[in-house]
Structure formats: structure tokens, C-alpha cells
Amino acid sequence: MPITVWITSDFEHMSEVATDVVKKNIIRTIRQKKEFVLGLATGNSPTGLYKRLAKATNEGAFDSGRIRSFNLDEYVGLPGENIQQRVMHPESYCYFMIQEFFGLLKKKFIETSLPYGSLIDQKQLIKELKTYPEDWEELGREAGKSVVIKAKPASMYLAWIKTAILDGYRRKIRRAGGIDLQIIGVGGRGHVAFHESGIPFKNGQVLLVKLDDNTIANAVADGHFTSKKESPHYAVSMGAELVYQAKTVILLANGERKVRPVAESLLGEVTPDIPISYGQVYAKRGGHLVYVLDKIAARELLTSKEILKEKKIDIRIV
């Protein structure tokens, strides 16, 4: 199936076009089956889409009571005395989703799920990793590293994380029948969720990711956390391999910071250095991949129309 790229004028126009694509997909799918499974992302890129999607369902365009959702990622190590405080911390992705989407719905989804990062005690995790170095390995070349827990680890805590937290989220998605439509953004290094640049694609289902020092320092500098000690050092995230198992994947990108990763993901080779480049593999396997970009993020694509045409990528300027 060819890749479709919608090029819009600005953030508001991008959000409007993306909402139309998502809404039509939902309406079409729930004519054919009982429930729609929606994959969600955090960050600024989808916020306009979420507001418009909530308005559409509140006005009766489709029944939000027939939707089940799964988010891409969640922090490990948020400040809090217990799980409830970590889940509802203002920097948690759960809190973000309530503020930006779930709280806007008059009729709630069947169920909303985020990776179970808040269940993990970061201090206990760090202690177990230090005590049982033979139980795990780090994979990745650049920023964050994927912490791969080996089969049958000696640490009962690491075994629980692998079985209940990581594999458990993957199993829940599978029990729901897989994701019908996954919304994603893209980071400045071409990463999706916390599948950072350099983390291998293979076995990239649900990842435990160690955040790099620069990411942690920036979170403190930007005022999200008061100190490095209080900042999360890990996250649980869908890997690219799982993200691109959805029936449809819609990528939103706007602004200057997204120009390079967007261009390299479609014009270049498939490489873990640009995790969203895995979308090329996904499309060749029959997946429905849609980019919705503003004209800034699309700048290099617009100057490479012949290459895109050779790759059978459908460019639509609206």
C-alpha cells in the first residue's frame, strides 16, 4: 500500500486534516466491528487533533463508547509516595491525556490504557539492575538505551517487570485485537515514543528504556522536575516494531525541528538511527501509513517530489 503524505499550511490546518482522516477511519471501522482500538501519543503535535476529535464525538459524529485506547509510553520514576501519586503527577502521560483528551469527552471510552511504568519503583529497579548485571543488557548507540531483560532472570523483580509490565502490555493489546489506528509524533532525532535513535528494531515490542543524561538534564532545565534526583530516569514504551503493527499509522509533524527526521524517514534507507524510517517496511508489508505535515516540516519532501514519486509515495498538498 502506498504511503500518503498530506501537506498543510500550519498547525491548525494540520490538526484539521488529521482529524478528518482519523474520524473517517473510525466511522468506517465501527460499521464493520463492535469496537475500535485507537493508539494515542502525547506531546504537542496531536493536541489540536484531540480537541477536534473530542468535539466531533461530543456532537455525535461517532460513538466514543465503542472505542478502546492504548498509549505509546509512560515514565518510570515520577515523584510520588505511591502508585496513585505517580500516575496523577502533572508530568505523567496519564495526566496529560486526561487534560488534553479524555477529560473533554462527554461519553468515555470503553477503557484507556497506558504502559504500566508507574507500577515500577525506580529505586528498586536501579538496585536490581546493579545487583543482577547478568540478567540484562543495554542495546542502542546514541541517546536512550533499551534495557533488555533476559529470559528467566535471577532477579524476581526484573522477572516481574519483563512478564507483567512489558509483555503484559503487549498481551493486552493483542487481546484487544490489535490497534486499528495509531497516532504518532516524531522527535528531533527521528524517534517514536521512547524508541530512541540507535535502538534496534528487532524484538522492539514493549521496551524498558534508560533515558540519557541530556534528556534528564533538559527535563530539569525546562522546569518539568525540580532536580535530577526527582526526574524519571527510565520509561516504558512501545517499540517501533509494535507501533507499526497497527492497521493504520498516522504521523503528525510540524515545525523546523521535524524537517530532517521527516525527510530522512522517507527519502533515506531504513535505519534504527531514524526509528520512524521503519514505516517504509510497514508500508511495503501492506500497512496504511499516512503523514500529515505542515509546510515547514515538509520542506525537504517538497523539493524531492521525483524521488517520492519513484518510491510510490503519494503527495497531497491541501
N, C-alpha and C positions, 0 to 999 in steps of 0.2 A: 504494500500500500504506500502511495507516495506521501512525502512529508508536506504539510501545508504551512505556509508562513503568511500570517496576516500582519501587515504593516500599517500602523495607525499614527495619528498626529501627535498625541500626547498621552499622559497617564489616564485622564478621564476617558478619552476615546478608547484606549487600550482596554480599560475596565469594562466599558460598554460592549465592545465587540466580544470579549471573553465571556461576559455574562450571557450573551445571546447564544454562543457556541455551547456553553455548559447547560443552559436552560433547555435548548432543543434536544440535547443528548439525554437529559433526564426524562423529558416528556416522552420521547421516542422509546426509551428503555422500559419505563414503567407501564407502557401499554403491553409489553411482552412478558414481564415478570413482576412478582409481588413487591420486591424490594430493590432499591437502587443503592449501590455501595460507592460512596464518594470518598476519595482520598484528598486530604487537605494539607496545606502548608502554612507556616507562619511567615512573618516578615512583612515589609511594606507592600510588596508587589501585588498580593491578592486582596488587599483591604478594600479597594474600590469594588472589586468583583463581589466580595462577601456582602457588602451593603446592598448592592443591586440585586443579588440573588435572594437575600432575605426579603427585600421589598417585593420581589416577584412572587415568592411563595406566599407571603402575607396577603397579597392581592388575589391569590387563587390560581396562579399560573400552573402550579403543580402541588402535590401533597407532600409537605416535608415530613409528615408522619409515616411515610414509606421509605425514608432514607436512613441509612446507617453509615457512619463515617469513621475513618481511620486517619490519624495524623501521622506525618512523617517522622517526627522526632520529639525528644524531650530531654532536658538537662538531668544530670546526676549531680547531687551535691548542692542543691539550692539551700539557702539558710532556712532553719526551722527546727523546732524541738521534736517534731513528729511528722509523719507522712502527710497528714492533713495540712499542716502549715507549709510544707514544701510544695504540695500540689497547688495551693492557693497563694503562693508567693507572687507578688506583682510581676516578677520576671519569668515566671513559669509559662510554658507554652499553653498549658491548660487555661490559665488566667487570660492570656492573650485571646484565645479562641472564644471565651465567654464574652469578653469585651467587644471583639470585632465581628462576631458572627452568631454564636449560639444564643447569646442574650438578646439578639434582635428578632428572633423567631417567635411568632405567636404560638405556633404549634411545633413542639420539639421533635427532633429526630428520634427514631426508634432507640438508638444508642449512639453515643460518641465515645471513641477510644483514642487514647494517646499511648505511645510506648511507656512502659512501666518504670521509667527512670527514677521517679520519686520514691519508689519502694526500696531502692538501693541506698544503704548508708555509706556515704563516700569514705568516711574514716575507716570503716570496716573493710571496704573494698581495697583501699590502699594498703592496709595491714596484710590482707590475704595475698595480694599480689607480691608484696615483699617477702612474705613467709614461704610462698609456694611458687618460686620463679620457674620451676619445671612444668607448671600447669598451663602456661600461656606463652604466647609470642606476640610481638608487635609487627604489624605489616603497614607499610606506607613509606613514601620517600620524602614528603615535604612537610605539610602542616600537621594536622591531626593524624594520629596513628590508630588503626584498628587493633584492638586488643582481642586476639583470638584465643578463646579458652579451649583447651584440648579435650578430646573425649575422655571421659572417666577421670577427671581431675582428683587429686588427693584432698583438696580443699572442698569441704561440703558447701561453703558459702559460694565459691566460684561455680560449683556444680549447679547450685540453685539458680544463680544468675543465668547460666547457659540454658538450663532446661525451662525454667519458669518465666524468666524475663525476656530473653532473646528469642528462643524457639517458641515460647508461649505466645508472643505477639504474632509471629509468622503463622502459627497454627490457627489463631483466632481469625486472621484474615482469610485463611484457606477455608475455614468452616463457614464463613460468610459467603463463599463462592467466588472470592477474589474481588479486586477493585474494578468497578466499571469505568470510572473516570478519575484520574489522578491529576490534581493541580500541583504544579511545582514552580518555584522560582529558580534563580541561579545566582551563586555567589561570584565574587570578583575573580576567583581562580577557577571558575567553571564547575564548582562543586554543587551537589544537590543535597539538601538537608545537611547532615554532618558526614556524608560520604565525601571526605576531603580529597583534594588533589593528591594523587600518588597512591591512594589506597586501591589495591587490586579489585577488579570486578568479580573475580571468581569467588564463589561462596559468599557473595555480598547480599545476604538476605536481611537479617536484622543485626546491626553492628553495635558493639560497645566501643566507643571512640574516646581516646585520650586527647584532650584539647591541647594545642600547642601554647607555649608561654606567651606568644604575641597575642593570641586570641583572648587569653585570660587578662593580660595587661590592658588590652583595649576595652574590655568589658568594665574594668575598674575606672579607666580614664574617661569613659563615656558616661559614667555615673550610674551604671546598672547595678553595681555592687560597691560596697564601701571599702573593701580591701581584697587583696589576692586570696587571703585565707577564706573569706566568705564567698568567693566566686566559685562556681562549679568548675571542676577540672575534668569532668567526663560527661558524656551524653550517650543516650541510646537512640539509634537512628535506623530507619530503613536504608539499606544499601541500594546502589543503582540497579543491581540485578533484580531486586524485588520491586522497586519503583516502576521499572519498565516491564513488569508483568501485567500491569493494568490494561484493560481493553483499549482505553484512550488515555493519552498523556497530553496535558496542556501546559506548556511552559510560558510564563509571563516574564517579560524583562523590559525595563525602561531605564533610560539614563546612560551617561557616559561610561560608568564603571562596568556596564554589561556588554559594551561593544566587542571587546576582544574575545571573551568566552563564548558569546553567541556566534560570532563569525567562525571561530576555530572549531566549534562543535559540529558545524555543518560543512564547512569548506575543507577542514583538515581530516586527518586519519582518526580512527577510533583509538583513544588512549586514556589510561587512568589519570593522566595529567589533567585532562579535561573530562571529569566524570560524566557530564551531560552528553558527551560525544557518543555514549552508549546508545543514545536514541537512534543513531544510524543503524545499529544492529537490530534494534527493536523494530524499526520500520521495515527492514528487509525481511523480517520474520512475520510480517503481516500486521504489526501493531499500528494503531492510528495515532500519529504524532502531529501535534499542532503547536506552532509557535505563535504567540500574539505579542507583538513588539511595538514600542513607539519608534518614530523615525530616527531617533538618536541611537538607540540600541541596535537598530537595523542598518546603520550607515554602511558598514563594510559589506553586508549582503547586497545592498542596492548597487554597489559598484562591481559586483561579481555575478551578475544575472546569468551570464553564459555558463559559468561553472555550475550554478544551481540548476540550470536547465538540463545540462548533461547528466546531473545526478537525479533528474526527475523530481526536483523539489518545486512545488507549486507556490509561486509568489503572488500574493493578492494585496494590492495597495488600496486601502479604503479611506 
